[in-house]
Amino acid sequence: MNRTEFILATAIVLFVAFGIGWFASWLLHRLTRVTQAEMSELDQMAQALHEAEETRDQALAYLESREHDLASQLSQTEAELRAAMEGLRDARQEAEELRAYIERTNRGS
């Protein structure tokens, strides 16, 4: 193989490699191309996702405020229960004192 044949063979190999690369690039571009309809669908999906995230955020905020309200109501109810139990305890003590007083006065007469 002389020098001219070697250069010609190298040129042919390089041209074939270029052709295969160009064809692969064209085929890849053709297969992965996004159409206008697909872009419209992607935009709709993105909008729906955004709305869903906003709804989720609103639900979380409502849940947090509702939890705060319920915790406040629970602490208020517990305070009322403690006050009622103290009142009941005082009433029982007073009733016991009155019974003891009545028993003393009945024994003394």
C-alpha positions as CSV (number, residue, x, y, z in Angstrom):
1,M,0.0,0.0,0.0
2,N,1.6,3.2,-1.1
3,R,1.1,6.6,0.3
4,T,-1.8,7.7,-2.0
5,E,-3.8,4.6,-1.3
6,F,-3.2,5.1,2.5
7,I,-4.5,8.7,2.4
8,L,-7.5,7.7,0.3
9,A,-8.4,4.8,2.7
10,T,-8.0,7.1,5.7
11,A,-10.2,9.7,4.0
12,I,-12.9,7.1,3.2
13,V,-12.8,5.8,6.8
14,L,-13.1,9.4,8.2
15,F,-15.9,10.2,5.8
16,V,-17.8,7.1,6.7
17,A,-17.3,7.8,10.5
18,F,-18.6,11.4,9.8
19,G,-21.6,10.0,8.0
20,I,-22.5,7.6,10.7
21,G,-22.1,10.3,13.3
22,W,-24.3,12.7,11.4
23,F,-26.9,10.0,10.8
24,A,-26.9,9.1,14.5
25,S,-27.3,12.8,15.5
26,W,-30.1,13.3,13.0
27,L,-31.9,10.1,14.2
28,L,-31.5,11.1,17.9
29,H,-32.8,14.6,17.2
30,R,-35.8,13.1,15.3
31,L,-36.7,10.7,18.0
32,T,-36.4,13.1,20.9
33,R,-38.0,16.1,19.3
34,V,-40.8,17.6,21.5
35,T,-43.8,18.7,19.5
36,Q,-46.0,21.8,20.2
37,A,-48.8,19.6,21.4
38,E,-46.4,17.9,23.9
39,M,-45.2,21.3,25.1
40,S,-48.8,22.4,25.6
41,E,-49.5,19.2,27.6
42,L,-46.3,19.8,29.7
43,D,-47.4,23.4,30.4
44,Q,-50.8,22.1,31.5
45,M,-49.2,19.6,33.7
46,A,-46.9,22.2,35.2
47,Q,-49.9,24.5,35.9
48,A,-51.8,21.6,37.5
49,L,-48.8,20.8,39.7
50,H,-48.5,24.5,40.7
51,E,-52.2,24.6,41.7
52,A,-51.9,21.3,43.6
53,E,-48.9,22.7,45.5
54,E,-50.8,25.9,46.4
55,T,-53.8,23.8,47.5
56,R,-51.5,21.7,49.7
57,D,-49.9,24.8,51.2
58,Q,-53.4,26.2,52.0
59,A,-54.4,22.8,53.5
60,L,-51.3,22.8,55.7
61,A,-51.9,26.4,56.8
62,Y,-55.5,25.5,57.7
63,L,-54.4,22.4,59.5
64,E,-51.8,24.3,61.5
65,S,-54.3,27.0,62.5
66,R,-56.9,24.4,63.4
67,E,-54.4,22.5,65.5
68,H,-53.5,25.8,67.3
69,D,-57.2,26.5,67.9
70,L,-57.8,23.0,69.3
71,A,-54.7,23.2,71.5
72,S,-55.9,26.5,72.9
73,Q,-59.4,25.2,73.4
74,L,-58.0,22.1,75.1
75,S,-55.8,24.1,77.5
76,Q,-58.8,26.3,78.3
77,T,-61.0,23.3,79.0
78,E,-58.3,21.8,81.2
79,A,-58.1,25.0,83.2
80,E,-61.9,25.0,83.6
81,L,-61.7,21.4,84.7
82,R,-59.1,22.2,87.3
83,A,-61.2,25.1,88.6
84,A,-64.3,22.9,88.7
85,M,-62.3,20.1,90.6
86,E,-61.0,22.7,93.1
87,G,-64.6,24.0,93.6
88,L,-65.9,20.4,94.1
89,R,-63.1,19.7,96.6
90,D,-63.9,22.9,98.5
91,A,-67.6,22.0,98.4
92,R,-66.9,18.5,99.8
93,Q,-64.7,19.9,102.5
94,E,-67.4,22.4,103.5
95,A,-70.0,19.6,103.5
96,E,-67.8,17.5,105.7
97,E,-67.4,20.4,108.1
98,L,-71.1,21.0,108.2
99,R,-71.8,17.4,108.9
100,A,-69.2,17.4,111.7
101,Y,-70.8,20.6,113.1
102,I,-74.3,19.1,112.9
103,E,-73.1,15.9,114.6
104,R,-71.5,18.0,117.4
105,T,-74.5,20.1,117.9
106,N,-76.8,17.0,117.9
107,R,-74.6,15.2,120.5
108,G,-74.4,18.3,122.7
109,S,-78.2,18.8,122.9
